[in-house]
Amino acid sequence: MLQTKTKCCNRNCDQCPLKSFNANGIGKDFQMSNQPQQPANTPEMTVIGADTRIKGEMFFEKSARILGSFEGKITAQGEVQIGNGAHCNAAVEAEQIIVDGSVQGPLFARDRLTLTANAQVQGDLTAGTLVVAQGASFVGHCNVGPRANEMTGNTNTQSNQATPAPATNTEPKPQLTTQLDLTPPWATQPNGSSVA
């Protein structure tokens, strides 16, 4: 009959399943835990892999890193990273956004928006702070600064206070009937007529 040891009585023995060795050959005990070990200052992050395609709406209570393809809407309480090689056709809203891939759609960073040298963005940007690396590509409108959120009318992070509607001018605009002569000076003759 085979006996199985469930607890090692001598942690210095070579057969102990709870023991490993470092580079110097000195034994070091494993720490068993159901939770993955992370450094204390590393925030939790959900990773969407490079081989993943998602269509719909995602909400992250912490942070997320997108490495695959996504179409829809992404909302995060923390940071959203669009990794190199990732493709997003999405509206993205987060505390911080880092784009190192391709995004089509509006980006709204409550704090900081970073476009790396690999970033390719087509859409409107709204951020408290914008950092653009040399080589980044951006086509769209940009609203940056502490009041950018208020100026764009984004209601997602504004307070629930009622704001008056902006005054609109209902008077008709005057019609411009004056035609401008756009002929360059070098194309006119001394008598004022055109060369053409």
FIKOLZA-1660 file (N, C-alpha, C; in steps of 0.1 Angstrom, whole numbers, plus 5000, padded with zeros to 4 digits):
% residues 196
   i   px   py   pz ch aa at
   1 5008 4988 5000  A  M  N
   1 5000 5000 5000  A  M CA
   1 5009 5012 5000  A  M  C
   2 5005 5022 4992  A  L  N
   2 5013 5035 4990  A  L CA
   2 5008 5045 5000  A  L  C
   3 5017 5051 5007  A  Q  N
   3 5013 5061 5017  A  Q CA
   3 5016 5075 5011  A  Q  C
   4 5007 5084 5013  A  T  N
   4 5008 5098 5008  A  T CA
   4 5010 5108 5019  A  T  C
   5 5020 5116 5019  A  K  N
   5 5021 5126 5029  A  K CA
   5 5014 5139 5025  A  K  C
   6 5005 5144 5034  A  T  N
   6 4998 5156 5031  A  T CA
   6 5005 5168 5037  A  T  C
   7 5013 5166 5046  A  K  N
   7 5021 5177 5052  A  K CA
   7 5035 5173 5054  A  K  C
   8 5044 5182 5049  A  C  N
   8 5058 5179 5050  A  C CA
   8 5063 5182 5065  A  C  C
   9 5069 5172 5070  A  C  N
   9 5074 5173 5084  A  C CA
   9 5087 5180 5085  A  C  C
  10 5095 5180 5074  A  N  N
  10 5108 5185 5074  A  N CA
  10 5110 5194 5061  A  N  C
  11 5109 5207 5062  A  R  N
  11 5109 5215 5051  A  R CA
  11 5123 5216 5044  A  R  C
  12 5133 5210 5050  A  N  N
  12 5146 5209 5044  A  N CA
  12 5148 5197 5035  A  N  C
  13 5138 5188 5034  A  C  N
  13 5140 5176 5026  A  C CA
  13 5138 5179 5011  A  C  C
  14 5145 5171 5003  A  D  N
  14 5144 5174 4988  A  D CA
  14 5131 5170 4982  A  D  C
  15 5123 5162 4988  A  Q  N
  15 5110 5157 4983  A  Q CA
  15 5098 5166 4986  A  Q  C
  16 5100 5176 4994  A  C  N
  16 5089 5184 4999  A  C CA
  16 5083 5191 4987  A  C  C
  17 5070 5189 4985  A  P  N
  17 5063 5196 4974  A  P CA
  17 5061 5211 4977  A  P  C
  18 5063 5216 4989  A  L  N
  18 5060 5230 4992  A  L CA
  18 5073 5238 4992  A  L  C
  19 5084 5232 4986  A  K  N
  19 5097 5239 4986  A  K CA
  19 5102 5241 4972  A  K  C
  20 5108 5252 4970  A  S  N
  20 5115 5255 4957  A  S CA
  20 5129 5260 4961  A  S  C
  21 5137 5261 4951  A  F  N
  21 5151 5266 4953  A  F CA
  21 5154 5278 4945  A  F  C
  22 5161 5288 4950  A  N  N
  22 5165 5299 4943  A  N CA
  22 5178 5296 4935  A  N  C
  23 5184 5306 4929  A  A  N
  23 5196 5304 4921  A  A CA
  23 5208 5299 4929  A  A  C
  24 5208 5302 4942  A  N  N
  24 5219 5298 4950  A  N CA
  24 5217 5284 4956  A  N  C
  25 5206 5278 4953  A  G  N
  25 5203 5265 4959  A  G CA
  25 5197 5265 4973  A  G  C
  26 5194 5277 4977  A  I  N
  26 5188 5278 4991  A  I CA
  26 5173 5277 4990  A  I  C
  27 5167 5269 4998  A  G  N
  27 5153 5266 4998  A  G CA
  27 5144 5279 5001  A  G  C
  28 5133 5279 4995  A  K  N
  28 5124 5291 4997  A  K CA
  28 5109 5285 4997  A  K  C
  29 5101 5288 5006  A  D  N
  29 5088 5282 5007  A  D CA
  29 5078 5289 4997  A  D  C
  30 5069 5281 4991  A  F  N
  30 5059 5287 4982  A  F CA
  30 5048 5293 4991  A  F  C
  31 5042 5303 4986  A  Q  N
  31 5030 5309 4993  A  Q CA
  31 5018 5304 4985  A  Q  C
  32 5009 5296 4991  A  M  N
  32 4998 5291 4984  A  M CA
  32 4986 5301 4986  A  M  C
  33 4979 5305 4975  A  S  N
  33 4968 5314 4976  A  S CA
  33 4959 5312 4965  A  S  C
  34 4946 5315 4967  A  N  N
  34 4936 5314 4956  A  N CA
  34 4937 5327 4947  A  N  C
  35 4942 5338 4953  A  Q  N
  35 4943 5350 4946  A  Q CA
  35 4956 5352 4938  A  Q  C
  36 4956 5357 4926  A  P  N
  36 4969 5360 4919  A  P CA
  36 4977 5370 4926  A  P  C
  37 4990 5368 4927  A  Q  N
  37 4999 5378 4933  A  Q CA
  37 5001 5390 4924  A  Q  C
  38 4999 5402 4929  A  Q  N
  38 5002 5414 4922  A  Q CA
  38 5009 5423 4932  A  Q  C
  39 5018 5432 4926  A  P  N
  39 5024 5442 4935  A  P CA
  39 5013 5451 4941  A  P  C
  40 5016 5456 4952  A  A  N
  40 5006 5464 4959  A  A CA
  40 5002 5477 4951  A  A  C
  41 5010 5483 4943  A  N  N
  41 5007 5495 4936  A  N CA
  41 5002 5492 4922  A  N  C
  42 5000 5480 4918  A  T  N
  42 4995 5477 4904  A  T CA
  42 4980 5476 4905  A  T  C
  43 4973 5485 4896  A  P  N
  43 4958 5484 4896  A  P CA
  43 4953 5472 4889  A  P  C
  44 4941 5467 4893  A  E  N
  44 4935 5456 4886  A  E CA
  44 4932 5460 4872  A  E  C
  45 4934 5451 4862  A  M  N
  45 4931 5454 4848  A  M CA
  45 4925 5442 4841  A  M  C
  46 4915 5444 4834  A  T  N
  46 4909 5433 4826  A  T CA
  46 4915 5434 4812  A  T  C
  47 4920 5423 4806  A  V  N
  47 4926 5423 4793  A  V CA
  47 4917 5415 4783  A  V  C
  48 4915 5422 4772  A  I  N
  48 4907 5416 4761  A  I CA
  48 4918 5412 4751  A  I  C
  49 4920 5399 4749  A  G  N
  49 4932 5394 4741  A  G CA
  49 4931 5397 4726  A  G  C
  50 4943 5396 4720  A  A  N
  50 4945 5400 4706  A  A CA
  50 4936 5391 4697  A  A  C
  51 4933 5379 4701  A  D  N
  51 4925 5370 4692  A  D CA
  51 4910 5371 4695  A  D  C
  52 4906 5382 4702  A  T  N
  52 4892 5384 4706  A  T CA
  52 4885 5395 4698  A  T  C
  53 4872 5392 4694  A  R  N
  53 4864 5402 4687  A  R CA
  53 4851 5403 4695  A  R  C
  54 4848 5416 4699  A  I  N
  54 4836 5418 4707  A  I CA
  54 4828 5429 4701  A  I  C
  55 4815 5427 4701  A  K  N
  55 4805 5437 4696  A  K CA
  55 4795 5440 4707  A  K  C
  56 4793 5452 4711  A  G  N
  56 4783 5455 4721  A  G CA
  56 4788 5467 4730  A  G  C
  57 4785 5465 4743  A  E  N
  57 4788 5475 4753  A  E CA
  57 4795 5469 4765  A  E  C
  58 4807 5475 4769  A  M  N
  58 4814 5470 4780  A  M CA
  58 4816 5480 4790  A  M  C
  59 4814 5476 4803  A  F  N
  59 4816 5485 4814  A  F CA
  59 4827 5479 4824  A  F  C
  60 4837 5487 4827  A  F  N
  60 4847 5482 4837  A  F CA
  60 4847 5490 4849  A  F  C
  61 4846 5484 4861  A  E  N
  61 4847 5491 4873  A  E CA
  61 4861 5496 4876  A  E  C
  62 4871 5490 4870  A  K  N
  62 4885 5494 4872  A  K CA
  62 4890 5498 4859  A  K  C
  63 4901 5491 4854  A  S  N
  63 4908 5494 4842  A  S CA
  63 4907 5483 4832  A  S  C
  64 4910 5486 4819  A  A  N
  64 4909 5476 4808  A  A CA
  64 4920 5478 4798  A  A  C
  65 4925 5467 4792  A  R  N
  65 4934 5468 4781  A  R CA
  65 4928 5460 4770  A  R  C
  66 4926 5467 4758  A  I  N
  66 4920 5461 4747  A  I CA
  66 4932 5458 4737  A  I  C
  67 4933 5445 4734  A  L  N
  67 4944 5441 4724  A  L CA
  67 4938 5435 4711  A  L  C
  68 4925 5432 4712  A  G  N
  68 4918 5427 4700  A  G CA
  68 4909 5437 4693  A  G  C
  69 4898 5433 4688  A  S  N
  69 4888 5441 4681  A  S CA
  69 4876 5443 4689  A  S  C
  70 4871 5456 4689  A  F  N
  70 4859 5459 4696  A  F CA
  70 4850 5469 4688  A  F  C
  71 4837 5467 4688  A  E  N
  71 4828 5476 4682  A  E CA
  71 4817 5478 4692  A  E  C
  72 4814 5491 4695  A  G  N
  72 4803 5495 4704  A  G CA
  72 4807 5506 4713  A  G  C
  73 4806 5504 4726  A  K  N
  73 4808 5514 4736  A  K CA
  73 4816 5508 4748  A  K  C
  74 4827 5515 4752  A  I  N
  74 4835 5511 4763  A  I CA
  74 4834 5522 4774  A  I  C
  75 4831 5519 4786  A  T  N
  75 4830 5528 4797  A  T CA
  75 4838 5522 4809  A  T  C
  76 4847 5529 4815  A  A  N
  76 4856 5524 4826  A  A CA
  76 4857 5535 4836  A  A  C
  77 4857 5531 4849  A  Q  N
  77 4860 5540 4860  A  Q CA
  77 4875 5543 4861  A  Q  C
  78 4883 5535 4856  A  G  N
  78 4898 5537 4857  A  G CA
  78 4903 5540 4843  A  G  C
  79 4913 5533 4839  A  E  N
  79 4921 5536 4827  A  E CA
  79 4917 5526 4816  A  E  C
  80 4916 5530 4803  A  V  N
  80 4914 5522 4792  A  V CA
  80 4926 5523 4783  A  V  C
  81 4933 5512 4780  A  Q  N
  81 4944 5511 4771  A  Q CA
  81 4940 5504 4758  A  Q  C
  82 4942 5511 4747  A  I  N
  82 4939 5504 4734  A  I CA
  82 4953 5501 4729  A  I  C
  83 4957 5488 4729  A  G  N
  83 4970 5483 4726  A  G CA
  83 4974 5484 4712  A  G  C
  84 4987 5483 4709  A  N  N
  84 4992 5483 4696  A  N CA
  84 4986 5471 4688  A  N  C
  85 4981 5473 4677  A  G  N
  85 4974 5462 4669  A  G CA
  85 4959 5461 4671  A  G  C
  86 4954 5467 4682  A  A  N
  86 4940 5467 4685  A  A CA
  86 4932 5476 4675  A  A  C
  87 4920 5472 4673  A  H  N
  87 4911 5480 4664  A  H CA
  87 4898 5482 4671  A  H  C
  88 4894 5495 4674  A  C  N
  88 4882 5498 4681  A  C CA
  88 4873 5507 4672  A  C  C
  89 4861 5503 4669  A  N  N
  89 4851 5512 4663  A  N CA
  89 4841 5515 4674  A  N  C
  90 4845 5524 4683  A  A  N
  90 4838 5525 4695  A  A CA
  90 4838 5539 4701  A  A  C
  91 4829 5542 4709  A  A  N
  91 4829 5554 4718  A  A CA
  91 4836 5549 4731  A  A  C
  92 4846 5556 4736  A  V  N
  92 4853 5552 4748  A  V CA
  92 4853 5563 4758  A  V  C
  93 4849 5560 4770  A  E  N
  93 4849 5570 4781  A  E CA
  93 4856 5563 4793  A  E  C
  94 4865 5571 4799  A  A  N
  94 4873 5566 4810  A  A CA
  94 4880 5577 4817  A  A  C
  95 4885 5574 4829  A  E  N
  95 4893 5584 4836  A  E CA
  95 4905 5588 4828  A  E  C
  96 4913 5578 4824  A  Q  N
  96 4925 5580 4815  A  Q CA
  96 4923 5570 4803  A  Q  C
  97 4928 5575 4792  A  I  N
  97 4928 5567 4780  A  I CA
  97 4942 5567 4773  A  I  C
  98 4947 5556 4770  A  I  N
  98 4960 5555 4763  A  I CA
  98 4957 5548 4750  A  I  C
  99 4960 5554 4738  A  V  N
  99 4957 5548 4725  A  V CA
  99 4971 5545 4719  A  V  C
 100 4973 5532 4716  A  D  N
 100 4985 5528 4709  A  D CA
 100 4981 5519 4697  A  D  C
 101 4968 5519 4694  A  G  N
 101 4963 5512 4683  A  G CA
 101 4954 5521 4674  A  G  C
 102 4943 5515 4669  A  S  N
 102 4934 5522 4660  A  S CA
 102 4921 5524 4666  A  S  C
 103 4915 5536 4666  A  V  N
 103 4902 5539 4671  A  V CA
 103 4894 5547 4662  A  V  C
 104 4882 5543 4659  A  Q  N
 104 4872 5552 4652  A  Q CA
 104 4861 5554 4661  A  Q  C
 105 4859 5567 4665  A  G  N
 105 4848 5570 4674  A  G CA
 105 4853 5580 4684  A  G  C
 106 4844 5586 4691  A  P  N
 106 4847 5597 4701  A  P CA
 106 4854 5591 4713  A  P  C
 107 4864 5598 4718  A  L  N
 107 4872 5595 4730  A  L CA
 107 4869 5605 4741  A  L  C
 108 4865 5601 4753  A  F  N
 108 4863 5611 4764  A  F CA
 108 4870 5606 4776  A  F  C
 109 4881 5614 4779  A  A  N
 109 4889 5611 4791  A  A CA
 109 4887 5622 4801  A  A  C
 110 4881 5618 4813  A  R  N
 110 4879 5627 4823  A  R CA
 110 4891 5634 4828  A  R  C
 111 4903 5627 4828  A  D  N
 111 4915 5632 4832  A  D CA
 111 4925 5634 4821  A  D  C
 112 4931 5623 4816  A  R  N
 112 4942 5624 4806  A  R CA
 112 4940 5615 4795  A  R  C
 113 4943 5620 4782  A  L  N
 113 4942 5612 4770  A  L CA
 113 4956 5612 4764  A  L  C
 114 4961 5600 4761  A  T  N
 114 4975 5599 4755  A  T CA
 114 4974 5592 4742  A  T  C
 115 4979 5598 4731  A  L  N
 115 4981 5592 4718  A  L CA
 115 4995 5589 4716  A  L  C
 116 4999 5576 4715  A  T  N
 116 5013 5572 4713  A  T CA
 116 5016 5574 4699  A  T  C
 117 5029 5571 4696  A  A  N
 117 5034 5573 4682  A  A CA
 117 5027 5563 4672  A  A  C
 118 5021 5552 4677  A  N  N
 118 5014 5542 4669  A  N CA
 118 4999 5545 4668  A  N  C
 119 4994 5555 4675  A  A  N
 119 4980 5558 4676  A  A CA
 119 4974 5562 4662  A  A  C
 120 4962 5557 4659  A  Q  N
 120 4955 5562 4647  A  Q CA
 120 4941 5564 4652  A  Q  C
 121 4937 5577 4653  A  V  N
 121 4924 5580 4658  A  V CA
 121 4916 5588 4648  A  V  C
 122 4903 5584 4646  A  Q  N
 122 4894 5592 4638  A  Q CA
 122 4882 5594 4646  A  Q  C
 123 4880 5606 4651  A  G  N
 123 4869 5609 4660  A  G CA
 123 4872 5621 4669  A  G  C
 124 4862 5625 4676  A  D  N
 124 4863 5637 4684  A  D CA
 124 4870 5633 4698  A  D  C
 125 4879 5642 4702  A  L  N
 125 4885 5640 4715  A  L CA
 125 4881 5650 4725  A  L  C
 126 4878 5646 4737  A  T  N
 126 4876 5655 4749  A  T CA
 126 4884 5650 4760  A  T  C
 127 4892 5659 4766  A  A  N
 127 4901 5654 4777  A  A CA
 127 4905 5666 4786  A  A  C
 128 4908 5663 4798  A  G  N
 128 4913 5673 4807  A  G CA
 128 4927 5677 4803  A  G  C
 129 4935 5667 4799  A  T  N
 129 4949 5668 4795  A  T CA
 129 4951 5659 4783  A  T  C
 130 4957 5665 4772  A  L  N
 130 4960 5657 4760  A  L CA
 130 4975 5656 4758  A  L  C
 131 4980 5644 4756  A  V  N
 131 4994 5641 4753  A  V CA
 131 4994 5634 4739  A  V  C
 132 5001 5640 4729  A  V  N
 132 5002 5634 4716  A  V CA
 132 5017 5633 4713  A  V  C
 133 5021 5620 4710  A  A  N
 133 5034 5617 4706  A  A CA
 133 5037 5619 4692  A  A  C
 134 5049 5623 4688  A  Q  N
 134 5052 5625 4674  A  Q CA
 134 5050 5612 4667  A  Q  C
 135 5043 5612 4655  A  G  N
 135 5039 5601 4648  A  G CA
 135 5025 5596 4649  A  G  C
 136 5018 5601 4659  A  A  N
 136 5004 5598 4661  A  A CA
 136 4995 5604 4650  A  A  C
 137 4984 5598 4646  A  S  N
 137 4976 5603 4636  A  S CA
 137 4962 5605 4642  A  S  C
 138 4957 5617 4639  A  F  N
 138 4944 5621 4645  A  F CA
 138 4936 5630 4635  A  F  C
 139 4923 5626 4633  A  V  N
 139 4914 5633 4624  A  V CA
 139 4901 5635 4632  A  V  C
 140 4898 5648 4635  A  G  N
 140 4886 5650 4643  A  G CA
 140 4887 5663 4650  A  G  C
 141 4877 5666 4659  A  H  N
 141 4877 5678 4667  A  H CA
 141 4883 5675 4681  A  H  C
 142 4889 5685 4687  A  C  N
 142 4896 5683 4699  A  C CA
 142 4891 5694 4709  A  C  C
 143 4887 5689 4721  A  N  N
 143 4884 5698 4732  A  N CA
 143 4892 5694 4744  A  N  C
 144 4901 5703 4749  A  V  N
 144 4910 5700 4759  A  V CA
 144 4910 5711 4770  A  V  C
 145 4911 5707 4782  A  G  N
 145 4912 5716 4794  A  G CA
 145 4903 5712 4805  A  G  C
 146 4904 5719 4816  A  P  N
 146 4895 5716 4827  A  P CA
 146 4881 5718 4824  A  P  C
 147 4877 5727 4815  A  R  N
 147 4863 5730 4813  A  R CA
 147 4859 5724 4799  A  R  C
 148 4867 5715 4793  A  A  N
 148 4863 5709 4781  A  A CA
 148 4850 5701 4781  A  A  C
 149 4848 5695 4792  A  N  N
 149 4835 5687 4794  A  N CA
 149 4823 5696 4794  A  N  C
 150 4824 5708 4801  A  E  N
 150 4813 5717 4801  A  E CA
 150 4810 5723 4787  A  E  C
 151 4821 5726 4780  A  M  N
 151 4820 5733 4767  A  M CA
 151 4814 5724 4756  A  M  C
 152 4816 5711 4758  A  T  N
 152 4811 5702 4747  A  T CA
 152 4797 5697 4750  A  T  C
 153 4792 5701 4762  A  G  N
 153 4778 5697 4766  A  G CA
 153 4777 5682 4770  A  G  C
 154 4788 5676 4773  A  N  N
 154 4788 5662 4777  A  N CA
 154 4781 5661 4790  A  N  C
 155 4770 5653 4791  A  T  N
 155 4762 5652 4803  A  T CA
 155 4766 5640 4812  A  T  C
 156 4775 5632 4807  A  N  N
 156 4779 5620 4815  A  N CA
 156 4785 5623 4829  A  N  C
 157 4793 5634 4829  A  T  N
 157 4800 5637 4842  A  T CA
 157 4796 5650 4848  A  T  C
 158 4786 5657 4842  A  Q  N
 158 4782 5670 4847  A  Q CA
 158 4773 5667 4859  A  Q  C
 159 4772 5677 4868  A  S  N
 159 4763 5676 4879  A  S CA
 159 4749 5677 4874  A  S  C
 160 4739 5673 4882  A  N  N
 160 4725 5672 4879  A  N CA
 160 4719 5686 4880  A  N  C
 161 4726 5696 4881  A  Q  N
 161 4720 5710 4882  A  Q CA
 161 4714 5713 4868  A  Q  C
 162 4703 5720 4869  A  A  N
 162 4697 5725 4856  A  A CA
 162 4704 5736 4851  A  A  C
 163 4707 5736 4838  A  T  N
 163 4714 5747 4832  A  T CA
 163 4705 5753 4822  A  T  C
 164 4705 5766 4821  A  P  N
 164 4696 5773 4811  A  P CA
 164 4700 5770 4797  A  P  C
 165 4690 5769 4788  A  A  N
 165 4693 5767 4774  A  A CA
 165 4700 5779 4768  A  A  C
 166 4710 5777 4759  A  P  N
 166 4716 5789 4754  A  P CA
 166 4707 5798 4746  A  P  C
 167 4709 5811 4746  A  A  N
 167 4700 5820 4739  A  A CA
 167 4703 5818 4724  A  A  C
 168 4692 5818 4716  A  T  N
 168 4693 5817 4702  A  T CA
 168 4688 5829 4695  A  T  C
 169 4695 5833 4685  A  N  N
 169 4691 5845 4677  A  N CA
 169 4681 5841 4667  A  N  C
 170 4669 5846 4667  A  T  N
 170 4659 5843 4658  A  T CA
 170 4657 5853 4647  A  T  C
 171 4665 5864 4647  A  E  N
 171 4665 5873 4636  A  E CA
 171 4671 5867 4623  A  E  C
 172 4665 5871 4612  A  P  N
 172 4671 5865 4599  A  P CA
 172 4685 5872 4597  A  P  C
 173 4694 5864 4591  A  K  N
 173 4707 5869 4588  A  K CA
 173 4706 5876 4575  A  K  C
 174 4714 5887 4574  A  P  N
 174 4714 5895 4561  A  P CA
 174 4720 5886 4550  A  P  C
 175 4715 5888 4538  A  Q  N
 175 4720 5880 4526  A  Q CA
 175 4732 5888 4521  A  Q  C
 176 4743 5881 4518  A  L  N
 176 4755 5887 4512  A  L CA
 176 4753 5887 4497  A  L  C
 177 4752 5898 4491  A  T  N
 177 4751 5899 4476  A  T CA
 177 4763 5904 4469  A  T  C
 178 4773 5908 4477  A  T  N
 178 4785 5913 4471  A  T CA
 178 4794 5902 4466  A  T  C
 179 4798 5903 4454  A  Q  N
 179 4808 5893 4448  A  Q CA
 179 4822 5898 4449  A  Q  C
 180 4830 5890 4454  A  L  N
 180 4844 5893 4455  A  L CA
 180 4852 5890 4443  A  L  C
 181 4861 5899 4439  A  D  N
 181 4870 5896 4427  A  D CA
 181 4882 5889 4433  A  D  C
 182 4883 5876 4429  A  L  N
 182 4894 5868 4434  A  L CA
 182 4905 5866 4424  A  L  C
 183 4906 5875 4414  A  T  N
 183 4916 5875 4405  A  T CA
 183 4929 5880 4411  A  T  C
 184 4940 5872 4410  A  P  N
 184 4953 5877 4416  A  P CA
 184 4958 5889 4409  A  P  C
 185 4966 5898 4415  A  P  N
 185 4970 5910 4409  A  P CA
 185 4979 5908 4397  A  P  C
 186 4987 5897 4396  A  W  N
 186 4996 5895 4385  A  W CA
 186 4988 5891 4373  A  W  C
 187 4975 5887 4374  A  A  N
 187 4967 5883 4363  A  A CA
 187 4958 5894 4357  A  A  C
 188 4960 5907 4361  A  T  N
 188 4952 5918 4356  A  T CA
 188 4961 5927 4347  A  T  C
 189 4955 5933 4337  A  Q  N
 189 4962 5943 4328  A  Q CA
 189 4962 5957 4335  A  Q  C
 190 4970 5966 4330  A  P  N
 190 4970 5979 4336  A  P CA
 190 4957 5986 4335  A  P  C
 191 4948 5983 4326  A  N  N
 191 4935 5990 4325  A  N CA
 191 4925 5984 4335  A  N  C
 192 4929 5973 4343  A  G  N
 192 4920 5967 4353  A  G CA
 192 4912 5955 4347  A  G  C
 193 4913 5951 4335  A  S  N
 193 4906 5940 4330  A  S CA
 193 4915 5927 4332  A  S  C
 194 4909 5916 4332  A  S  N
 194 4916 5903 4334  A  S CA
 194 4923 5899 4321  A  S  C
 195 4934 5891 4323  A  V  N
 195 4942 5886 4312  A  V CA
 195 4935 5875 4305  A  V  C
 196 4928 5867 4313  A  A  N
 196 4921 5855 4307  A  A CA
 196 4911 5858 4297  A  A  C
% end
